[in-house]
Amino acid sequence: MMPTKTWMLVDHDQDLYVDQIALGPEQVGGAAEGYSVVKRTLRAGLSQGVDVIEVRHGDFRFVVVPTRGMGIWRACLGDLHLGWKSPVRGPVHPAYVRAEHPNGIGWLDGFDELLVRCGLESNGAPEFQTDGRLRYGLHGKIANIPAHKVEVAIDGDSGRIAIRGTVDETRLFGSKLRLETSIETQVGRPGLVVYDRVTNLSAAAIDFELLYHINFGVPFLQPGAKVLLPVKKLAPRDSVTATDLPSWNLHGPETPNSTEVCFFLEPASDADGNTQALLHNPAATQGVSLKFNTRQLPYFSIWKNREAAQDGYVTGLEPATNFPNVKSFEKQMGRVIELGPGQSRNFAVELEPLADAARVQAATAAIARLQQNTSAEILAQPDPQWSTSK
């Protein structure tokens, strides 16, 4: 059996940086064929200096962005494109993101990924101090911190490919948290799994929040597209969302000048905490499946931005450790995780494109089985324990 081969691409401690590399069966050896891993640095516009790693095998490909917190920019399986068309022309280098803008929403300057992590110190809405100064910006900092260590590992026999990275969100007199990720795929099996570990590097206890903002837009997102997942409890985030309750899991047409809506959920799961969400097109002939564990990620949001395509028509499926409210409210409600010195938490999210009706039907049946022993509680108005919005 051939051992896994590893290439170090970035190592801050060793002052190591590989600008470009192309890897495939010729460099690895072994029985696996038909794959490539290519690392390059973008040079145009707001993407100047952004590192990307593109993984391909068969008709499946995806792009990891180490410069943007090891997020995933795009993925596709043949003509099934996952991701969305943001008004932002990215991927955007963090240097051009005004994360600390006084209005609290500077994070949006760089938002255009398929999968972007929100956190780690905070992951929700902007929060301000009593004097009006920004305390926590929208969705936190981790997405705009470059990885200081990046490597590629390939098993030439099994065809398992892993893109690994380490990102530190630390500062003096502040939180000191480390994200270690391994984004893995298997040759011949379209899809990927994100394995994350968050560790407290401090000698003092630190709390943290984590949300996976996973986003889909045109052409996959269309009027009539449907979200399925087993529901234990669901509530609208605010009164505007409450008006959309009859179609909480359906998507309408592009609607210029409309207001975003967001539903908060507790997903049902099997006895081990495993659960699944599905988004499929109106004909149920193409879809995407998300699998995660509610013991790691007990809360879920469905976000709909109903604006026109050129303004960011998109939906977000968002498993998380908490709801994306201001952090002080989430802490008051007991949904903020505290890590002791040196302690870690592990997370995993699996994304699988479903290119035909049979696979969509199989995912639908799996979700129905998860729901069958749980009666869904659907609230008509925001839950005051879940949301500060009216």
Buried (B, 14 or more C-beta within 10 A) or exposed (E): EEEBBEBBBBBBEEEEEBEEBEBBBEBBEBEBEEBBBBBBBBEEEBBEBBBBBBBBBEBBBBBBBBBBBBBBBBBBBEEBBBBBBBEBEBBBBBEBBBBEBEEBBBBBBBBBBBBBBBBBBBBBBBBBEEEEEBBBBBBBBBBBBBBBBBBBBBBBBBBBBBBBBBBBBEEEEEBBBBBBBBBBBBBBEBBBBBBBBBBBBBEEEBBBBBBBBBBBBBEBBBEEBBBBBBBBBBBBBBEBBBEBBEEBBBBBEBEEEBBBBBBBBBBBBBEEBEBBBBBBBEEBBBBBBBBBBBEBBBBBBBBBBBBEBEBBBBBBBBBBBBBBBBBBBBBEBEBBBEBEEEEEBEBBBBBBBBBEBEBBBEBBEBBEEBBEEBEEEEBEBBBEEBBBBE
